[in-house]
Amino acid sequence: MTGSPPAAPARRLGTADAVVIGLGSMLGAGVFAAFAPAARAAGAGLLIALVLAAAVAYCNATSSARLAALHPESGGTYVYGRRRLGDFYGYLAGWGFVVGKTASCAAMALTVAAYAAPGAGRGVRTVVAVTAVAALTAANYRGIHRSALVTRVLVAVALVALVCVVAACLLGGQARAEHFAPFPGTGVRGVLEAAGLLFFAFAGYARIATLGEEVRDPRRTIPRAIPVALGITFAVYASVALATLAALGPGRLASATDPLAFAVERGGWSALAPVVRVGAVAAALGSLLALILGVSRTAFAMARDGHLPAALAALHPRFQVPHRAELAVGAVVAAVAASVDLRGAIGFSSFAVLVYYAIANASALTLRADEGPPPRAVPVLGLVGCVVLAVSLPLASVLSGAAVLAVGAAVWALRRGRRN
């Protein structure tokens, strides 16, 4: 008698839901958390860095979409690496994703706390961050469809706030053409570092690929949803970058802890600043919701394959979601959010996720003609771009990210040696 096939999550997401989940992942980190450190690295070159980050993200998205259509399973590049390159590369991608995106989750929780409790002490902000993680973990626990509905609301609120930012910056009287002058002391190295930091903002389209087992008709839905979500996000980011640079200039943008609200407060439309703060909280919550969703699905896939504790591969009998993986991820994120620095979390996450997408592009290079590969230049440029941006990040982020990946590789080698 053959064993029953492994349990799989229910397929409930359509194209619109998948796009919204991707937007919820991206419209939070970049606009409200990454612009200031990127401006510090590149000044007005932030605009060039944004284009570079988007170009690398497009290559990654195209490679990921083709792979996800062929391998519509939870886990994203963890699955593609295993199928196309071998177990080690799949494991390394999964390890990098889980670790890097756990840092991203913590960064988003801290962003929620910073905008929801401005001026509050560390203890209050920690309570707010942990509460946000707990609430959104509970939303995911109740089922993927409900998570998509919550994300729709949060994305809508964030978009309204960003429209207010652009209008207030351009029409409030503070915009100046001279603010686009080059920032002293920056060059190619600074632009590449800024692009690596801004890539953190675009990486949310991975949430769509990691939900491969919960999307209806994944061969059509995933390739459609990823570029749509990425294109909308780039248009929003470019508009906000132009507006905030015009209003503040690179120096003040680089030094602001809440640059979008700060830019609005300095002009004649300062009454919109509270709307921007509410939108920042909504955007960060939407990003956190989808991030927890993606990390838990990768943890679920790795547990199902024996790379993480088997208990994490359980599905809830009623909601058909990997509830133990979600609870475990939520607990770890809450602990990390209580102890990390926001900017350090962004750099560390960017390094790990760029490694993740380098493996995705390498996997796409193995696609045969009958498997519908992207033009060969796309995964080649994506692979090179990921490597260049990763090594251009701040040295502390590169060293810490490389160390954590090395630890993951050592764990894999030990486990393999024991099995052999």
NUZA-472900 format. One record per residue (C-alpha): residue number from 1; x, y, z. Coordinates in nm, 4 decimals. Example, Ala and Ser with C-alpha at 12.3 -4.5 7.8 and 13.67 -1.06 7.14 Angstrom:
BEGIN
+-----+----------+----------+----------+
! num !     east !    north !       up !
+-----+----------+----------+----------+
!   1 !   1.2300 !  -0.4500 !   0.7800 !
!   2 !   1.3670 !  -0.1060 !   0.7140 !
+-----+----------+----------+----------+
***
This chain:
BEGIN
+-----+----------+----------+----------+
! num !     east !    north !       up !
+-----+----------+----------+----------+
!   1 !   0.0000 !   0.0000 !   0.0000 !
!   2 !   0.1511 !   0.3337 !  -0.1038 !
!   3 !   0.1663 !   0.6217 !   0.1379 !
!   4 !  -0.0603 !   0.9197 !   0.0940 !
!   5 !   0.0910 !   1.2277 !  -0.0728 !
!   6 !   0.2035 !   1.5112 !   0.1531 !
!   7 !  -0.0688 !   1.7526 !   0.2542 !
!   8 !  -0.0800 !   2.0725 !   0.0485 !
!   9 !  -0.2347 !   2.4114 !   0.1245 !
!  10 !  -0.5606 !   2.5098 !  -0.0443 !
!  11 !  -0.5403 !   2.7050 !  -0.3746 !
!  12 !  -0.7458 !   3.0189 !  -0.3126 !
!  13 !  -0.5499 !   3.3140 !  -0.4561 !
!  14 !  -0.6222 !   3.4711 !  -0.7936 !
!  15 !  -0.4092 !   3.7211 !  -0.9873 !
!  16 !  -0.5465 !   4.0273 !  -0.8093 !
!  17 !  -0.4841 !   3.8726 !  -0.4665 !
!  18 !  -0.1296 !   3.7782 !  -0.5654 !
!  19 !  -0.0574 !   4.1312 !  -0.6933 !
!  20 !  -0.1903 !   4.2837 !  -0.3725 !
!  21 !   0.0241 !   4.0537 !  -0.1583 !
!  22 !   0.3283 !   4.1561 !  -0.3636 !
!  23 !   0.2404 !   4.5244 !  -0.3237 !
!  24 !   0.1889 !   4.4750 !   0.0484 !
!  25 !   0.5414 !   4.3343 !   0.0705 !
!  26 !   0.7059 !   4.6149 !  -0.1285 !
!  27 !   0.5124 !   4.9316 !  -0.0419 !
!  28 !   0.6483 !   4.9680 !   0.3073 !
!  29 !   1.0167 !   4.8972 !   0.3365 !
!  30 !   1.1504 !   5.1136 !   0.0542 !
!  31 !   0.9417 !   5.4265 !   0.0922 !
!  32 !   0.9352 !   5.4515 !   0.4697 !
!  33 !   1.2604 !   5.2845 !   0.5787 !
!  34 !   1.5268 !   5.2635 !   0.3054 !
!  35 !   1.5226 !   5.6053 !   0.1375 !
!  36 !   1.7161 !   5.7883 !   0.4104 !
!  37 !   2.0159 !   5.5479 !   0.4294 !
!  38 !   2.0171 !   5.5253 !   0.0486 !
!  39 !   2.0347 !   5.9052 !   0.0260 !
!  40 !   2.3165 !   5.9031 !   0.2800 !
!  41 !   2.5136 !   5.6708 !   0.0514 !
!  42 !   2.4371 !   5.8300 !  -0.2865 !
!  43 !   2.2816 !   6.1731 !  -0.2340 !
!  44 !   2.0897 !   6.2794 !  -0.5444 !
!  45 !   2.2366 !   5.9664 !  -0.7050 !
!  46 !   1.9543 !   5.7956 !  -0.5180 !
!  47 !   1.7539 !   5.8272 !  -0.8404 !
!  48 !   2.0166 !   5.6348 !  -1.0382 !
!  49 !   2.0366 !   5.3777 !  -0.7605 !
!  50 !   1.6601 !   5.3324 !  -0.7730 !
!  51 !   1.6749 !   5.2522 !  -1.1449 !
!  52 !   1.9599 !   5.0035 !  -1.0892 !
!  53 !   1.7737 !   4.8312 !  -0.8061 !
!  54 !   1.4584 !   4.8106 !  -1.0186 !
!  55 !   1.6527 !   4.6682 !  -1.3145 !
!  56 !   1.8055 !   4.3927 !  -1.1012 !
!  57 !   1.4653 !   4.3287 !  -0.9458 !
!  58 !   1.3073 !   4.2995 !  -1.2916 !
!  59 !   1.5622 !   4.0367 !  -1.3972 !
!  60 !   1.5048 !   3.8483 !  -1.0737 !
!  61 !   1.1281 !   3.8751 !  -1.1118 !
!  62 !   1.1374 !   3.7419 !  -1.4678 !
!  63 !   1.3566 !   3.4470 !  -1.3710 !
!  64 !   1.1438 !   3.3760 !  -1.0627 !
!  65 !   0.8187 !   3.3938 !  -1.2590 !
!  66 !   0.9354 !   3.1378 !  -1.5178 !
!  67 !   1.0629 !   2.9047 !  -1.2464 !
!  68 !   0.7496 !   2.9447 !  -1.0332 !
!  69 !   0.5269 !   2.8576 !  -1.3290 !
!  70 !   0.7214 !   2.5319 !  -1.3773 !
!  71 !   0.7527 !   2.4516 !  -1.0067 !
!  72 !   0.4374 !   2.5900 !  -0.8374 !
!  73 !   0.5270 !   2.4782 !  -0.4861 !
!  74 !   0.5699 !   2.6607 !  -0.1562 !
!  75 !   0.9291 !   2.7659 !  -0.1025 !
!  76 !   1.0294 !   2.9808 !  -0.4017 !
!  77 !   1.4022 !   2.9651 !  -0.4839 !
!  78 !   1.4497 !   2.6987 !  -0.2188 !
!  79 !   1.2520 !   2.4692 !  -0.4507 !
!  80 !   1.4072 !   2.5983 !  -0.7749 !
!  81 !   1.7629 !   2.5613 !  -0.6441 !
!  82 !   1.7015 !   2.2034 !  -0.5346 !
!  83 !   1.5335 !   2.1074 !  -0.8618 !
!  84 !   1.7740 !   2.2832 !  -1.0996 !
!  85 !   2.1112 !   2.3031 !  -0.9210 !
!  86 !   2.1100 !   2.0482 !  -0.6391 !
!  87 !   2.0118 !   2.0131 !  -0.2748 !
!  88 !   2.2859 !   2.2361 !  -0.1357 !
!  89 !   2.1948 !   2.5397 !  -0.3451 !
!  90 !   1.8272 !   2.4990 !  -0.2659 !
!  91 !   1.9058 !   2.4714 !   0.1022 !
!  92 !   2.1351 !   2.7761 !   0.0922 !
!  93 !   1.8637 !   2.9802 !  -0.0817 !
!  94 !   1.6050 !   2.8714 !   0.1732 !
!  95 !   1.8392 !   2.9455 !   0.4626 !
!  96 !   1.9229 !   3.2893 !   0.3229 !
!  97 !   1.5569 !   3.3661 !   0.2649 !
!  98 !   1.4411 !   3.2641 !   0.6106 !
!  99 !   1.7248 !   3.4437 !   0.7897 !
! 100 !   1.7230 !   3.7544 !   0.5695 !
! 101 !   1.3485 !   3.7940 !   0.5680 !
! 102 !   1.3293 !   3.7400 !   0.9417 !
! 103 !   1.5469 !   4.0522 !   0.9640 !
! 104 !   1.3094 !   4.2221 !   0.7189 !
! 105 !   1.0136 !   4.1317 !   0.9375 !
! 106 !   1.1892 !   4.2832 !   1.2370 !
! 107 !   1.2661 !   4.5987 !   1.0366 !
! 108 !   0.9015 !   4.6375 !   0.9424 !
! 109 !   0.7845 !   4.5825 !   1.2982 !
! 110 !   1.0279 !   4.8516 !   1.4129 !
! 111 !   0.9016 !   5.0836 !   1.1383 !
! 112 !   0.5479 !   5.0359 !   1.2667 !
! 113 !   0.6655 !   5.1272 !   1.6165 !
! 114 !   0.8655 !   5.4315 !   1.5004 !
! 115 !   0.5699 !   5.5866 !   1.3161 !
! 116 !   0.2962 !   5.4756 !   1.5555 !
! 117 !   0.4790 !   5.5952 !   1.8684 !
! 118 !   0.7019 !   5.8900 !   1.7648 !
! 119 !   0.9186 !   6.0116 !   2.0478 !
! 120 !   0.8413 !   5.7112 !   2.2687 !
! 121 !   1.1112 !   5.5250 !   2.4574 !
! 122 !   1.2673 !   5.1958 !   2.3547 !
! 123 !   1.0412 !   4.9944 !   2.5850 !
! 124 !   0.7197 !   5.1352 !   2.4394 !
! 125 !   0.8417 !   5.0863 !   2.0841 !
! 126 !   0.9336 !   4.7268 !   2.1614 !
! 127 !   0.5837 !   4.6584 !   2.2961 !
! 128 !   0.4280 !   4.8120 !   1.9828 !
! 129 !   0.6546 !   4.6110 !   1.7523 !
! 130 !   0.5889 !   4.2805 !   1.9282 !
! 131 !   0.2134 !   4.3489 !   1.9365 !
! 132 !   0.2132 !   4.4118 !   1.5608 !
! 133 !   0.3934 !   4.0822 !   1.4976 !
! 134 !   0.1491 !   3.8916 !   1.7191 !
! 135 !  -0.1583 !   4.0451 !   1.5550 !
! 136 !  -0.0457 !   3.9750 !   1.1988 !
! 137 !   0.0691 !   3.6231 !   1.2828 !
! 138 !  -0.2846 !   3.5633 !   1.4097 !
! 139 !  -0.4272 !   3.6997 !   1.0819 !
! 140 !  -0.2103 !   3.4595 !   0.8803 !
! 141 !  -0.3054 !   3.1737 !   1.1110 !
! 142 !  -0.6714 !   3.2157 !   1.0173 !
! 143 !  -0.6079 !   3.1525 !   0.6490 !
! 144 !  -0.4454 !   3.2894 !   0.3359 !
! 145 !  -0.7618 !   3.4428 !   0.1879 !
! 146 !  -0.8212 !   3.6507 !   0.4977 !
! 147 !  -0.4583 !   3.7655 !   0.4867 !
! 148 !  -0.5079 !   3.8853 !   0.1284 !
! 149 !  -0.8165 !   4.0848 !   0.2281 !
! 150 !  -0.6313 !   4.2535 !   0.5143 !
! 151 !  -0.3433 !   4.3365 !   0.2800 !
! 152 !  -0.5817 !   4.5013 !   0.0306 !
! 153 !  -0.6941 !   4.7495 !   0.2967 !
! 154 !  -0.3403 !   4.8232 !   0.4151 !
! 155 !  -0.2101 !   4.8774 !   0.0597 !
! 156 !  -0.4966 !   5.1178 !  -0.0170 !
! 157 !  -0.4228 !   5.3264 !   0.2934 !
! 158 !  -0.0503 !   5.3351 !   0.2122 !
! 159 !  -0.1141 !   5.4486 !  -0.1451 !
! 160 !  -0.3377 !   5.7330 !  -0.0268 !
! 161 !  -0.0612 !   5.8472 !   0.2091 !
! 162 !   0.2004 !   5.8360 !  -0.0672 !
! 163 !  -0.0213 !   6.0421 !  -0.2979 !
! 164 !  -0.0413 !   6.2973 !  -0.0161 !
! 165 !   0.3392 !   6.2974 !   0.0140 !
! 166 !   0.3922 !   6.3651 !  -0.3568 !
! 167 !   0.1267 !   6.6379 !  -0.3672 !
! 168 !   0.2490 !   6.8098 !  -0.0491 !
! 169 !   0.6142 !   6.8018 !  -0.1550 !
! 170 !   0.5534 !   6.9349 !  -0.5055 !
! 171 !   0.2746 !   7.1832 !  -0.4280 !
! 172 !   0.3583 !   7.2914 !  -0.0719 !
! 173 !   0.6179 !   7.5492 !  -0.1731 !
! 174 !   0.9333 !   7.3707 !  -0.0502 !
! 175 !   1.0435 !   7.2072 !  -0.3789 !
! 176 !   1.3655 !   7.3477 !  -0.5274 !
! 177 !   1.5478 !   7.2527 !  -0.8488 !
! 178 !   1.8856 !   7.3019 !  -0.6783 !
! 179 !   1.8043 !   7.0142 !  -0.4423 !
! 180 !   1.8984 !   6.7753 !  -0.7230 !
! 181 !   2.2596 !   6.8949 !  -0.7240 !
! 182 !   2.5199 !   6.6177 !  -0.6667 !
! 183 !   2.5817 !   6.5261 !  -0.3052 !
! 184 !   2.9487 !   6.5856 !  -0.2045 !
! 185 !   3.1603 !   6.2785 !  -0.1419 !
! 186 !   2.9514 !   6.0232 !  -0.3322 !
! 187 !   3.0366 !   5.8330 !  -0.6487 !
! 188 !   2.9879 !   5.4985 !  -0.8182 !
! 189 !   3.0513 !   5.3106 !  -0.4934 !
! 190 !   2.7874 !   5.5146 !  -0.3131 !
! 191 !   2.5322 !   5.4632 !  -0.5909 !
! 192 !   2.5884 !   5.0864 !  -0.5847 !
! 193 !   2.5556 !   5.0786 !  -0.2052 !
! 194 !   2.2317 !   5.2759 !  -0.2290 !
! 195 !   2.1032 !   5.0383 !  -0.4981 !
! 196 !   2.1750 !   4.7439 !  -0.2685 !
! 197 !   1.9845 !   4.9096 !   0.0149 !
! 198 !   1.6930 !   5.0009 !  -0.2118 !
! 199 !   1.6772 !   4.6455 !  -0.3447 !
! 200 !   1.5464 !   4.5606 !   0.0017 !
! 201 !   1.2375 !   4.7550 !  -0.1004 !
! 202 !   1.1707 !   4.5617 !  -0.4217 !
! 203 !   1.2144 !   4.2083 !  -0.2912 !
! 204 !   0.8476 !   4.1639 !  -0.1984 !
! 205 !   0.7520 !   4.0015 !  -0.5280 !
! 206 !   0.9090 !   3.6844 !  -0.3866 !
! 207 !   0.5995 !   3.6495 !  -0.1684 !
! 208 !   0.4036 !   3.5659 !  -0.4836 !
! 209 !   0.6430 !   3.2894 !  -0.5867 !
! 210 !   0.6616 !   3.1391 !  -0.2373 !
! 211 !   0.2823 !   3.1053 !  -0.2401 !
! 212 !   0.2954 !   2.8735 !  -0.5424 !
! 213 !   0.0829 !   2.6023 !  -0.3804 !
! 214 !  -0.1907 !   2.8489 !  -0.2788 !
! 215 !  -0.2389 !   3.0253 !  -0.6145 !
! 216 !  -0.5048 !   2.9208 !  -0.8633 !
! 217 !  -0.3632 !   2.8335 !  -1.2087 !
! 218 !  -0.0037 !   2.9192 !  -1.1102 !
! 219 !   0.1351 !   2.8894 !  -1.4666 !
! 220 !  -0.0742 !   3.1914 !  -1.5663 !
! 221 !  -0.1194 !   3.3763 !  -1.2383 !
! 222 !   0.2416 !   3.3989 !  -1.1161 !
! 223 !   0.4026 !   3.5300 !  -1.4390 !
! 224 !   0.1259 !   3.7910 !  -1.4630 !
! 225 !   0.1232 !   3.9022 !  -1.0999 !
! 226 !   0.4983 !   3.9515 !  -1.0437 !
! 227 !   0.5716 !   4.2113 !  -1.3179 !
! 228 !   0.2465 !   4.3978 !  -1.2479 !
! 229 !   0.3281 !   4.4318 !  -0.8773 !
! 230 !   0.6883 !   4.5296 !  -0.9540 !
! 231 !   0.5885 !   4.7888 !  -1.2153 !
! 232 !   0.3349 !   4.9571 !  -0.9873 !
! 233 !   0.5878 !   4.9666 !  -0.7055 !
! 234 !   0.8613 !   5.1230 !  -0.9206 !
! 235 !   0.6244 !   5.3953 !  -1.0421 !
! 236 !   0.5300 !   5.4782 !  -0.6824 !
! 237 !   0.8913 !   5.4747 !  -0.5619 !
! 238 !   1.0143 !   5.6977 !  -0.8454 !
! 239 !   0.7388 !   5.9522 !  -0.7803 !
! 240 !   0.8104 !   5.9641 !  -0.4077 !
! 241 !   1.1892 !   5.9821 !  -0.4596 !
! 242 !   1.1588 !   6.2768 !  -0.6977 !
! 243 !   0.9149 !   6.4580 !  -0.4686 !
! 244 !   1.1119 !   6.4118 !  -0.1448 !
! 245 !   1.4438 !   6.5048 !  -0.3069 !
! 246 !   1.2831 !   6.8180 !  -0.4505 !
! 247 !   1.1442 !   6.9104 !  -0.1091 !
! 248 !   1.4417 !   6.8292 !   0.1139 !
! 249 !   1.7538 !   6.7885 !  -0.0948 !
! 250 !   1.9877 !   6.4924 !  -0.0406 !
! 251 !   2.1429 !   6.6186 !   0.2836 !
! 252 !   1.8217 !   6.6623 !   0.4810 !
! 253 !   1.6685 !   6.3500 !   0.3283 !
! 254 !   1.9713 !   6.1504 !   0.4435 !
! 255 !   1.9521 !   6.2786 !   0.8004 !
! 256 !   1.5771 !   6.2397 !   0.8578 !
! 257 !   1.4490 !   5.9472 !   1.0634 !
! 258 !   1.0977 !   5.9881 !   0.9173 !
! 259 !   1.1790 !   6.1513 !   0.5814 !
! 260 !   0.8346 !   6.1468 !   0.4211 !
! 261 !   0.6545 !   6.3033 !   0.7171 !
! 262 !   0.9443 !   6.5462 !   0.7629 !
! 263 !   0.9234 !   6.6554 !   0.3995 !
! 264 !   0.5495 !   6.7202 !   0.4301 !
! 265 !   0.5833 !   6.9083 !   0.7591 !
! 266 !   0.8278 !   7.1583 !   0.6069 !
! 267 !   0.5803 !   7.2881 !   0.3474 !
! 268 !   0.2474 !   7.4611 !   0.3228 !
! 269 !   0.0562 !   7.1340 !   0.3299 !
! 270 !   0.1848 !   7.0260 !   0.6709 !
! 271 !  -0.1677 !   6.9337 !   0.7822 !
! 272 !  -0.1240 !   6.6153 !   0.5774 !
! 273 !   0.1636 !   6.4920 !   0.7958 !
! 274 !  -0.0642 !   6.2835 !   1.0253 !
! 275 !  -0.2083 !   6.1125 !   0.7154 !
! 276 !   0.1451 !   6.0243 !   0.6081 !
! 277 !   0.2236 !   5.8774 !   0.9499 !
! 278 !  -0.0922 !   5.6639 !   0.9407 !
! 279 !  -0.0001 !   5.5531 !   0.5906 !
! 280 !   0.3509 !   5.4605 !   0.7047 !
! 281 !   0.2087 !   5.2372 !   0.9754 !
! 282 !  -0.0339 !   5.0785 !   0.7268 !
! 283 !   0.2420 !   5.0198 !   0.4711 !
! 284 !   0.4742 !   4.8637 !   0.7260 !
! 285 !   0.1924 !   4.6437 !   0.8565 !
! 286 !   0.1097 !   4.5292 !   0.5031 !
! 287 !   0.4732 !   4.4498 !   0.4371 !
! 288 !   0.5084 !   4.2676 !   0.7692 !
! 289 !   0.1937 !   4.0640 !   0.7026 !
! 290 !   0.3181 !   3.9397 !   0.3660 !
! 291 !   0.6750 !   3.8876 !   0.4909 !
! 292 !   0.5624 !   3.6610 !   0.7744 !
! 293 !   0.3502 !   3.4773 !   0.5185 !
! 294 !   0.6456 !   3.4174 !   0.2841 !
! 295 !   0.8965 !   3.3180 !   0.5542 !
! 296 !   0.6545 !   3.0710 !   0.7098 !
! 297 !   0.5889 !   2.9073 !   0.3702 !
! 298 !   0.9597 !   2.8627 !   0.3050 !
! 299 !   1.0056 !   2.7219 !   0.6552 !
! 300 !   0.7120 !   2.4879 !   0.5849 !
! 301 !   0.8743 !   2.3651 !   0.2608 !
! 302 !   1.2138 !   2.3153 !   0.4260 !
! 303 !   1.0562 !   2.1266 !   0.7162 !
! 304 !   0.8649 !   1.9060 !   0.4731 !
! 305 !   1.1987 !   1.8158 !   0.3111 !
! 306 !   1.3732 !   1.7454 !   0.6410 !
! 307 !   1.5931 !   2.0577 !   0.6568 !
! 308 !   1.4006 !   2.2050 !   0.9511 !
! 309 !   1.2139 !   2.0277 !   1.2360 !
! 310 !   0.9349 !   1.8102 !   1.0968 !
! 311 !   0.6803 !   1.9629 !   1.3337 !
! 312 !   0.6870 !   2.2815 !   1.1228 !
! 313 !   0.5449 !   2.0912 !   0.8230 !
! 314 !   0.2027 !   2.0448 !   0.9865 !
! 315 !  -0.1095 !   2.1979 !   0.8297 !
! 316 !  -0.4019 !   2.3239 !   1.0347 !
! 317 !  -0.6946 !   2.0810 !   0.9876 !
! 318 !  -0.9489 !   2.3619 !   0.9450 !
! 319 !  -0.7656 !   2.6579 !   0.7891 !
! 320 !  -0.5239 !   2.4478 !   0.5769 !
! 321 !  -0.2249 !   2.6713 !   0.6515 !
! 322 !   0.1172 !   2.5751 !   0.7993 !
! 323 !   0.0169 !   2.7031 !   1.1416 !
! 324 !   0.3157 !   2.5746 !   1.3384 !
! 325 !   0.5606 !   2.7333 !   1.0956 !
! 326 !   0.3691 !   3.0604 !   1.1218 !
! 327 !   0.3742 !   3.0549 !   1.5021 !
! 328 !   0.7464 !   2.9727 !   1.5082 !
! 329 !   0.8311 !   3.2509 !   1.2622 !
! 330 !   0.6175 !   3.4984 !   1.4555 !
! 331 !   0.7928 !   3.4130 !   1.7809 !
! 332 !   1.1405 !   3.4523 !   1.6283 !
! 333 !   1.0495 !   3.7827 !   1.4594 !
! 334 !   0.9109 !   3.9210 !   1.7845 !
! 335 !   1.2345 !   3.8303 !   1.9633 !
! 336 !   1.4524 !   3.9861 !   1.6927 !
! 337 !   1.2416 !   4.3041 !   1.6792 !
! 338 !   1.3095 !   4.3545 !   2.0488 !
! 339 !   1.6855 !   4.3628 !   1.9964 !
! 340 !   1.7939 !   4.4821 !   1.6478 !
! 341 !   1.8777 !   4.8156 !   1.4845 !
! 342 !   1.6593 !   4.9173 !   1.1872 !
! 343 !   1.9359 !   5.0191 !   0.9469 !
! 344 !   2.1494 !   4.7190 !   1.0304 !
! 345 !   1.8508 !   4.4922 !   0.9697 !
! 346 !   1.8009 !   4.6447 !   0.6231 !
! 347 !   2.1632 !   4.5884 !   0.5189 !
! 348 !   2.1768 !   4.2338 !   0.6549 !
! 349 !   1.8471 !   4.1436 !   0.4904 !
! 350 !   1.9556 !   4.2908 !   0.1563 !
! 351 !   2.2741 !   4.0814 !   0.1492 !
! 352 !   2.0971 !   3.7540 !   0.2280 !
! 353 !   1.8150 !   3.8180 !  -0.0185 !
! 354 !   2.0543 !   3.9163 !  -0.2990 !
! 355 !   2.2274 !   3.5789 !  -0.2500 !
! 356 !   1.8838 !   3.4155 !  -0.2643 !
! 357 !   1.8089 !   3.5790 !  -0.6007 !
! 358 !   2.1546 !   3.5026 !  -0.7365 !
! 359 !   2.0620 !   3.1367 !  -0.6918 !
! 360 !   1.7255 !   3.2007 !  -0.8602 !
! 361 !   1.8965 !   3.3475 !  -1.1659 !
! 362 !   2.1489 !   3.0631 !  -1.1748 !
! 363 !   1.8548 !   2.8213 !  -1.1639 !
! 364 !   1.6851 !   3.0030 !  -1.4540 !
! 365 !   1.9999 !   2.9573 !  -1.6633 !
! 366 !   1.9352 !   2.5797 !  -1.6571 !
! 367 !   1.5890 !   2.6059 !  -1.8175 !
! 368 !   1.5603 !   2.4237 !  -2.1500 !
! 369 !   1.3992 !   2.5644 !  -2.4628 !
! 370 !   1.0882 !   2.3504 !  -2.4107 !
! 371 !   1.0479 !   2.4915 !  -2.0569 !
! 372 !   0.9938 !   2.8510 !  -2.1708 !
! 373 !   1.3136 !   3.0132 !  -2.0410 !
! 374 !   1.3505 !   3.3925 !  -2.0314 !
! 375 !   1.5968 !   3.5541 !  -2.2762 !
! 376 !   1.9402 !   3.4381 !  -2.1632 !
! 377 !   2.0577 !   3.7926 !  -2.0943 !
! 378 !   1.7942 !   3.8302 !  -1.8205 !
! 379 !   1.9243 !   3.5685 !  -1.5724 !
! 380 !   2.2860 !   3.6574 !  -1.6608 !
! 381 !   2.2315 !   4.0254 !  -1.5810 !
! 382 !   2.0287 !   3.9320 !  -1.2746 !
! 383 !   2.3036 !   3.7046 !  -1.1417 !
! 384 !   2.5801 !   3.9609 !  -1.2002 !
! 385 !   2.3667 !   4.2414 !  -1.0600 !
! 386 !   2.2884 !   4.0490 !  -0.7411 !
! 387 !   2.6558 !   3.9755 !  -0.6771 !
! 388 !   2.7675 !   4.3344 !  -0.7440 !
! 389 !   2.4989 !   4.4898 !  -0.5231 !
! 390 !   2.5598 !   4.2384 !  -0.2435 !
! 391 !   2.9319 !   4.3139 !  -0.2163 !
! 392 !   2.8637 !   4.6898 !  -0.2432 !
! 393 !   2.6592 !   4.6973 !   0.0788 !
! 394 !   2.8131 !   4.8354 !   0.4004 !
! 395 !   3.1006 !   4.6148 !   0.5166 !
! 396 !   2.9274 !   4.5167 !   0.8416 !
! 397 !   2.6267 !   4.3879 !   0.6474 !
! 398 !   2.8476 !   4.1916 !   0.4064 !
! 399 !   3.0496 !   4.0304 !   0.6861 !
! 400 !   2.7520 !   3.9431 !   0.9059 !
! 401 !   2.5522 !   3.8127 !   0.6105 !
! 402 !   2.8399 !   3.5983 !   0.4866 !
! 403 !   2.8954 !   3.4614 !   0.8368 !
! 404 !   2.5318 !   3.3583 !   0.8770 !
! 405 !   2.5287 !   3.1919 !   0.5346 !
! 406 !   2.8491 !   3.0079 !   0.6267 !
! 407 !   2.6836 !   2.8813 !   0.9453 !
! 408 !   2.3911 !   2.7549 !   0.7382 !
! 409 !   2.6273 !   2.5784 !   0.4973 !
! 410 !   2.8095 !   2.4153 !   0.7887 !
! 411 !   2.4808 !   2.2889 !   0.9350 !
! 412 !   2.3872 !   2.1413 !   0.5973 !
! 413 !   2.7254 !   1.9670 !   0.5682 !
! 414 !   2.6956 !   1.8191 !   0.9183 !
! 415 !   2.3432 !   1.6905 !   0.8549 !
! 416 !   2.4477 !   1.5400 !   0.5223 !
! 417 !   2.7485 !   1.3725 !   0.6823 !
! 418 !   2.5293 !   1.2147 !   0.9490 !
! 419 !   2.2821 !   1.0846 !   0.6902 !
! 420 !   2.5606 !   0.9347 !   0.4821 !
+-----+----------+----------+----------+
***
